[in-house]
Amino acid sequence: MNVISKKREVFEQLEFKGPIREVISKIITIENPTTVPATFNQADHKLPANQLIWMNPGTFNIAPGKSIGLQINYRPLNISSVDDKLVLVSKELGEFSYSLKLSGVANENVRTVLFKTEIGQSTITPIKLQSFLTRPVTYQLKIINHEGDNFYLENGTLAGTSAVQQATVDKGIDFTLPIKFDPSIIGECKASVEISDKDIGSFFVRLRGISDNPQPKGPIYIPSGKSTVYEWRNPFAKQIEINIRVDSPSFTLDKVKGDLKVDPKKATPISILFKQVENSINGKLIISAKGYQPWIV
C-alpha cells in the first residue's frame, strides 16, 4: 500500500503563556489512521525562529491505527506576545501545522540570596545562574543598592559584564556571578542585581544582607621591643571620629594622639609597640566611635 503524504491545514491553535525563564508545556494528540507505521524525525520539524520551542520526544513513531501524546514545551525569555507556527513532518502522514500564540509575562518568583557578615568585614558569595540563549552572550550586570552602597560585583564595581557560552534549546547553561557584600550599615540592607541582554531584556536576583556588630579580633603576636601595624578601616559611608587606646601598660600606641577622623571607606594604620612591664603580656586594642559598639583586637 502506498501512502501519499500531503500538507494539512492548521489543526488547532496552541496558546502558551507563562512567566519568563520558566517552561510552559502542553500535550497534543497525533493519530496515525493508516495501516503503516508513521515516523516523525526531529530534524524535519519546522520550529519557530528565535523562540525556545522543543518537543518531548523530538523523534517518535506511531504504530498503525494508534495515537501518541506529544509534549510541546515553550520557555519565554522576554515579556512579549507573538504569533508563530509549528509544523510537524512525517513522510507517511504529511505535515501537521499548528498556529502558536506565545506570551511571556513578568516572573514574580524572583530569587533572593542571603549574605551575612559583621560590620567592617566583607564576604563574596558566588550566585549560580542559568543562561537559556542559544548563542554566546555577554550579559550586562548592574547592582541596584537600596540603602547605600553595600553590594558590589566581585571586583568592587557596581556595573560590569559576564560572558556565557550558548545553551541548547531544551537545557540552560550554568554560570556563576560572584557578588561582594561589604556593608556600610549595621542591620539589614537590600539590593538587586540586574542581568540584561539587548534581545531578551532583564532578569533580576534580589540580594539581602545582614550586618552584625563588630566581633573581637586577634590575637596579634608582637615580640618584646618590637612594633606592628594594625590597619582599621572605616566601613561607613560617612566620616567618623574614633578614639584609639590600649588597656595594658606593656603596649603603647605610636603617633596616635587623642581622637582621629577617618574618611568613609578609608583605612588608617595603627602602630602598636610592645615592651613588657612586669608580668603583663596581654592587652587589648580598643577602637571606639560614638554610637557604635567598639572594635576590640
C-alpha positions in Angstrom: 0.0 0.0 0.0 1.4 3.4 -1.0 0.8 6.3 1.5 0.8 9.7 -0.1 1.9 12.5 2.3 0.2 15.8 2.0 0.3 19.3 3.6 -2.6 19.8 6.0 -4.3 22.9 7.2 -3.8 24.2 10.7 -5.1 21.6 13.2 -5.6 24.0 16.1 -4.2 27.0 17.9 -1.9 26.3 20.8 -1.6 29.1 23.4 1.4 29.3 25.7 1.5 31.9 28.4 3.8 32.0 31.4 6.5 33.8 33.4 9.8 34.5 31.7 12.6 31.9 32.1 10.1 29.2 33.1 8.9 26.2 31.0 5.2 26.0 29.9 4.2 22.6 28.5 1.1 21.3 26.6 0.2 17.8 25.4 -1.2 17.3 21.9 -2.5 14.1 20.4 -1.3 12.9 17.0 -3.1 10.0 15.3 -2.0 7.6 12.7 -5.1 6.4 10.9 -3.2 4.4 8.3 -2.1 0.8 8.2 1.6 1.5 8.1 3.9 2.9 10.8 4.5 6.7 10.7 7.8 8.3 11.7 8.4 11.9 12.8 12.0 13.0 12.7 13.2 15.9 14.8 15.4 17.2 12.0 12.3 17.6 9.7 10.2 19.7 12.1 9.7 23.4 11.3 10.1 25.3 14.5 9.6 29.0 15.2 12.7 31.1 14.7 14.1 32.9 17.7 11.8 31.1 20.1 12.6 28.3 22.6 10.2 25.6 21.4 11.0 21.9 21.7 9.2 18.5 21.8 9.4 15.5 24.1 10.2 13.3 22.3 11.7 15.1 19.3 11.7 11.9 17.1 8.9 9.4 17.5 7.0 6.6 15.7 3.2 6.0 15.7 2.0 2.5 15.1 -0.8 1.9 12.5 -4.2 2.9 13.9 -2.7 4.3 17.1 -2.1 7.8 18.6 0.6 9.4 20.7 0.6 12.2 23.2 3.4 14.7 22.3 4.6 17.2 24.8 5.3 20.7 23.4 7.5 23.0 25.6 8.0 26.7 25.4 10.3 28.9 27.5 9.8 32.7 27.1 12.8 34.8 27.7 11.3 38.3 27.5 8.0 39.9 28.2 6.2 39.8 24.8 3.3 38.3 22.9 3.9 36.9 19.4 2.1 34.7 16.9 4.0 31.9 15.1 3.7 28.5 13.6 4.9 24.9 14.4 4.9 22.3 11.7 5.5 18.6 12.5 6.5 16.5 9.5 6.0 12.8 8.7 6.9 11.2 5.4 3.9 8.9 5.8 1.3 11.3 7.1 2.5 14.7 5.8 2.6 18.0 7.7 0.8 18.8 10.9 0.6 22.6 11.2 -0.3 24.4 14.5 -0.6 28.1 15.0 1.0 29.3 18.2 0.3 32.3 20.4 3.4 32.8 22.6 3.3 35.1 25.6 5.9 35.8 28.3 4.9 37.7 31.4 6.8 39.1 34.4 8.2 36.4 36.7 7.0 37.1 40.2 9.1 34.3 41.6 12.4 36.3 42.0 15.2 34.5 43.8 16.6 36.1 47.0 20.2 35.4 48.1 21.2 36.0 51.7 24.5 37.5 52.8 25.7 37.8 56.4 28.8 39.3 58.0 29.9 41.8 60.6 30.4 45.5 60.1 34.0 46.1 58.9 34.2 42.8 57.1 33.2 41.7 53.6 32.2 38.4 52.1 31.9 37.2 48.5 29.1 34.7 47.6 29.0 33.0 44.1 25.4 33.1 42.8 24.7 30.2 40.4 22.5 31.2 37.4 21.5 29.8 34.1 21.5 31.2 30.6 19.0 29.9 28.1 20.1 31.9 25.0 21.2 29.6 22.1 24.1 31.8 21.2 27.1 33.1 23.1 26.1 36.1 25.1 27.8 38.8 27.2 25.4 39.9 29.8 25.3 43.4 31.2 25.4 43.5 35.0 24.2 46.2 37.3 24.0 46.4 41.1 21.0 48.4 42.4 21.5 49.2 46.1 18.6 50.5 48.2 20.3 51.7 51.4 23.7 53.0 50.3 26.4 51.0 48.5 26.6 47.7 50.4 26.7 45.2 47.4 29.2 45.1 44.6 30.4 42.9 41.8 33.5 40.8 42.8 35.9 43.5 41.5 34.3 46.1 43.7 32.3 47.9 40.9 28.6 48.4 40.6 28.5 47.5 36.8 30.2 45.1 34.6 29.7 42.1 32.2 29.7 38.3 32.2 30.4 36.2 29.1 28.5 33.0 28.8 28.6 30.2 26.2 25.5 29.2 24.2 22.8 26.9 25.7 20.9 24.2 23.9 17.2 24.7 23.2 15.9 22.5 26.0 18.6 23.0 28.6 20.2 26.1 30.1 23.9 26.5 30.7 25.2 27.3 34.2 27.3 30.3 35.0 28.4 31.9 38.3 28.1 35.5 39.3 30.2 36.4 42.4 28.7 39.2 44.5 30.5 41.0 47.2 28.8 42.2 50.4 30.7 45.0 52.1 28.1 46.6 54.5 28.2 50.3 55.4 25.3 50.0 57.9 24.6 47.7 60.9 21.4 45.7 60.4 19.6 44.7 57.3 20.1 46.1 53.8 18.7 45.1 50.4 19.7 45.4 46.8 19.3 43.5 43.5 21.5 42.6 40.6 20.1 43.2 37.1 21.3 40.8 34.3 20.4 42.0 30.9 20.8 41.4 27.2 19.6 43.5 24.2 17.5 40.7 22.8 15.7 39.5 26.0 15.7 42.4 28.3 16.4 42.0 32.0 16.0 39.5 34.8 16.9 40.1 38.5 18.2 38.4 41.6 17.4 40.0 45.0 20.2 40.5 47.5 19.5 40.6 51.2 22.4 41.4 53.6 22.6 41.3 57.4 25.4 43.1 59.2 26.2 42.4 62.8 28.2 44.5 65.4 32.0 44.0 65.3 33.3 40.9 66.9 36.7 40.7 68.9 39.7 40.0 66.7 43.2 38.7 67.3 45.3 37.7 68.9 48.2 39.6 67.3 51.7 38.4 68.4 54.3 41.1 68.9 57.9 40.3 70.0 59.1 42.2 73.0 60.7 45.5 72.0 59.1 45.3 68.5 56.1 47.0 66.9 53.4 46.0 64.4 50.8 47.9 62.4 47.1 47.1 62.6 45.0 48.6 59.8 41.5 49.7 60.7 39.0 50.7 58.0 36.0 52.9 58.4 33.2 50.8 56.9 30.6 53.5 56.9 29.6 55.8 54.1 30.3 58.9 56.3 33.3 60.3 58.1 33.5 59.2 61.7 35.7 60.2 64.6 37.4 57.3 66.5 39.2 57.1 69.8 42.1 54.6 70.0 43.5 53.2 73.2 45.2 50.1 74.7 44.3 48.7 78.2 47.8 47.4 79.2 50.9 49.2 80.2 53.0 46.9 78.1 51.6 48.2 74.9 51.8 51.8 73.6 50.5 53.5 70.5 52.9 55.3 68.2 51.9 58.6 66.7 48.3 58.3 67.8 47.1 61.2 70.0 43.5 61.8 71.0 40.7 61.4 68.6 41.1 60.7 64.9 38.8 61.4 62.0 38.6 58.8 59.3 37.0 59.3 55.9 34.3 56.9 54.6 35.6 53.5 53.4 39.2 54.6 54.2 41.8 52.8 56.3 44.1 54.2 58.9 47.3 52.4 60.2 47.7 52.0 63.9 51.2 51.3 65.1 51.5 49.3 68.4 54.7 48.8 70.4 55.2 46.0 72.9 57.6 46.4 75.8 56.8 44.1 78.6 56.1 45.7 82.0 56.3 43.2 84.9 54.1 40.2 84.1 51.7 42.0 81.7 52.0 40.3 78.3 48.4 40.6 77.1 46.3 43.6 76.2 43.5 44.9 74.1 43.4 47.5 71.3 40.1 49.3 71.7 38.7 51.5 68.8 35.6 53.4 69.8 33.2 55.6 67.9 30.2 57.4 69.3 27.0 55.5 68.8 28.7 52.2 67.8 29.9 49.1 69.7 33.7 49.3 70.0 36.2 47.3 67.8 38.4 45.1 70.1 41.6 43.4 69.0 
